[in-house]
Amino acid sequence: MDRRTEILTTAAGLFREKGFHGVGVDEIGKRVGVSGPAIYHHFAGKDEILATLFNDAMDKVAVETTGMFDTPQEELDFLVRHHARFVVGHRELVAIYAHEHRSLVEPWRKMFTGRTRAHAERWEDVVARVHPQADRTDVAVAVQAAIGLLHSVVLWPPKLLEDPGTHERLVAHALGALDAVAR
């Protein structure tokens, strides 16, 4: 693992454990095995580390959900399945996002807010194509509800996530929330 990745991984663990404001660059450096000031060779500071964690996650989601789909329903199923897989596989990062996204400062806050908005708008576009008769506000609410449901796995007991059928159930419930716009 390269030093930059090691810093990100270590910082993520510390942010999860102590909260963003409870961690300093000296502590991150100590855990990585370097001085705190050595962190500045890789990042402008703790704020950039947090922004990088979030942006790297958004990059993965964006790249892994790009593709050609035969139908809007196929694309929606793919988006939901991928998002479910991502949040289950990256629970620590999703938990940090849930608790610390408000800690982002400018210019990272504006950039990340734009990216999350674009992500939700993509979902809204797909849901609207699946359910063209649906009210656009209902679609936006359903998308936020589905994403919130998927992100809630960070609060679940680990044993529930070990059940092999949990992923499919999670996907089914998220798709159900999105299909509710047709009622």
C-alpha positions as CSV (number, residue, x, y, z in Angstrom):
1,M,0.0,0.0,0.0
2,D,1.5,3.4,-0.9
3,R,1.8,6.1,1.7
4,R,-1.1,8.2,0.4
5,T,-3.5,5.2,0.6
6,E,-2.1,4.3,4.0
7,I,-2.8,7.9,5.2
8,L,-6.4,7.7,3.8
9,T,-7.1,4.3,5.3
10,T,-5.7,5.3,8.7
11,A,-7.5,8.6,8.8
12,A,-10.8,6.8,7.9
13,G,-10.4,4.5,10.9
14,L,-9.6,7.4,13.2
15,F,-12.5,9.6,11.9
16,R,-14.8,6.7,12.4
17,E,-13.5,6.0,15.9
18,K,-13.1,9.6,17.2
19,G,-14.9,11.8,14.8
20,F,-13.3,14.2,12.3
21,H,-12.9,17.0,14.9
22,G,-11.4,14.6,17.4
23,V,-8.4,13.7,15.2
24,G,-5.4,15.8,14.3
25,V,-2.7,15.3,11.6
26,D,-0.2,14.4,14.3
27,E,-2.3,11.5,15.4
28,I,-2.8,10.3,11.8
29,G,1.0,10.6,11.2
30,K,1.8,8.7,14.4
31,R,-0.5,5.8,13.4
32,V,1.0,5.7,9.9
33,G,4.5,5.9,11.3
34,V,5.5,9.4,10.2
35,S,5.5,12.8,11.8
36,G,2.3,14.9,11.5
37,P,4.0,17.4,9.3
38,A,4.9,14.6,6.8
39,I,1.2,14.3,6.1
40,Y,1.4,17.7,4.4
41,H,3.6,16.1,1.6
42,H,0.5,14.3,0.5
43,F,-2.4,16.5,1.6
44,A,-3.0,20.1,2.4
45,G,-4.5,19.0,5.7
46,K,-7.1,17.0,7.4
47,D,-9.9,18.7,5.4
48,E,-8.4,17.5,2.2
49,I,-8.1,14.0,3.6
50,L,-11.8,13.9,4.4
51,A,-12.7,15.4,1.0
52,T,-10.4,12.8,-0.8
53,L,-12.1,9.9,1.1
54,F,-15.5,11.1,-0.1
55,N,-14.4,12.0,-3.6
56,D,-12.6,8.6,-4.1
57,A,-15.8,6.9,-3.0
58,M,-17.9,8.9,-5.5
59,D,-15.3,8.1,-8.2
60,K,-15.8,4.4,-7.6
61,V,-19.6,4.7,-7.7
62,A,-19.5,6.8,-10.9
63,V,-17.1,4.5,-12.7
64,E,-18.7,1.3,-11.6
65,T,-22.2,2.4,-12.6
66,T,-21.4,3.6,-16.1
67,G,-22.6,1.4,-18.8
68,M,-25.1,0.7,-21.5
69,F,-28.5,-0.6,-20.5
70,D,-31.3,-2.0,-22.7
71,T,-34.1,-0.5,-20.5
72,P,-34.5,2.1,-17.8
73,Q,-35.6,-0.7,-15.4
74,E,-32.3,-2.6,-16.1
75,E,-30.3,0.5,-15.3
76,L,-32.3,1.2,-12.1
77,D,-31.8,-2.4,-11.0
78,F,-28.1,-2.0,-11.7
79,L,-27.8,1.3,-9.8
80,V,-29.6,0.0,-6.7
81,R,-27.7,-3.3,-6.7
82,H,-24.3,-1.6,-7.1
83,H,-25.1,1.0,-4.4
84,A,-26.2,-1.7,-2.0
85,R,-23.0,-3.7,-2.7
86,F,-21.0,-0.5,-2.2
87,V,-22.5,0.5,1.2
88,V,-22.3,-3.0,2.6
89,G,-18.7,-3.3,1.4
90,H,-17.7,0.2,2.6
91,R,-19.7,0.5,5.8
92,E,-17.0,2.4,7.6
93,L,-16.7,5.0,4.9
94,V,-20.5,5.4,4.6
95,A,-20.7,5.9,8.4
96,I,-18.0,8.6,8.2
97,Y,-20.0,10.3,5.4
98,A,-23.2,10.1,7.5
99,H,-21.6,11.7,10.5
100,E,-18.9,14.0,9.0
101,H,-20.1,15.3,5.6
102,R,-21.0,18.6,7.3
103,S,-17.4,18.9,8.4
104,L,-16.3,19.5,4.8
105,V,-15.1,23.1,4.2
106,E,-14.9,25.0,1.0
107,P,-13.9,24.4,-1.7
108,W,-14.5,20.7,-1.1
109,R,-18.0,21.1,0.3
110,K,-19.2,22.8,-2.8
111,M,-17.6,20.2,-5.1
112,F,-18.8,17.2,-3.1
113,T,-22.3,18.7,-2.8
114,G,-22.4,19.1,-6.5
115,R,-21.3,15.5,-7.0
116,T,-23.9,14.1,-4.6
117,R,-26.6,16.2,-6.2
118,A,-25.6,14.9,-9.7
119,H,-25.7,11.3,-8.3
120,A,-29.2,11.7,-7.0
121,E,-30.3,13.5,-10.2
122,R,-29.1,10.5,-12.2
123,W,-31.2,8.2,-10.1
124,E,-34.2,10.6,-10.4
125,D,-33.8,10.6,-14.2
126,V,-33.7,6.8,-14.3
127,V,-36.8,6.5,-12.0
128,A,-38.6,9.0,-14.1
129,R,-37.9,7.0,-17.2
130,V,-39.2,3.8,-15.5
131,H,-42.3,5.7,-14.2
132,P,-42.9,8.5,-16.7
133,Q,-46.3,9.3,-15.2
134,A,-44.8,9.9,-11.7
135,D,-44.7,13.4,-10.1
136,R,-41.1,14.7,-10.2
137,T,-41.2,15.7,-6.5
138,D,-42.4,12.1,-5.6
139,V,-39.5,10.8,-7.6
140,A,-37.0,13.0,-5.8
141,V,-38.5,11.9,-2.4
142,A,-38.4,8.2,-3.4
143,V,-34.8,8.5,-4.5
144,Q,-33.7,10.1,-1.2
145,A,-35.7,7.5,0.7
146,A,-34.1,4.6,-1.2
147,I,-30.6,6.0,-0.8
148,G,-31.2,6.6,2.9
149,L,-32.5,3.1,3.3
150,L,-29.3,1.7,1.7
151,H,-27.1,3.9,3.8
152,S,-28.9,2.7,7.0
153,V,-26.8,-0.5,6.9
154,V,-24.1,1.3,8.9
155,L,-26.5,1.0,11.9
156,W,-27.4,-2.6,11.4
157,P,-26.1,-5.4,13.6
158,P,-23.2,-7.2,11.8
159,K,-24.9,-10.6,12.1
160,L,-27.8,-9.4,9.9
161,L,-25.3,-8.4,7.2
162,E,-23.7,-11.9,7.3
163,D,-27.0,-13.5,6.2
164,P,-26.5,-14.4,2.5
165,G,-30.1,-13.3,1.6
166,T,-29.7,-9.8,3.2
167,H,-28.3,-8.2,0.1
168,E,-31.2,-9.3,-2.1
169,R,-33.7,-8.2,0.6
170,L,-32.0,-4.8,0.8
171,V,-32.2,-4.3,-3.0
172,A,-35.8,-5.4,-3.1
173,H,-36.8,-2.9,-0.4
174,A,-34.9,-0.1,-2.1
175,L,-36.5,-0.9,-5.4
176,G,-39.9,-1.1,-3.6
177,A,-39.4,2.5,-2.3
178,L,-38.6,3.7,-5.8
179,D,-41.5,1.8,-7.4
180,A,-43.9,3.5,-4.8
181,V,-44.0,6.5,-7.1
182,A,-46.2,4.5,-9.5
183,R,-49.0,4.2,-6.9
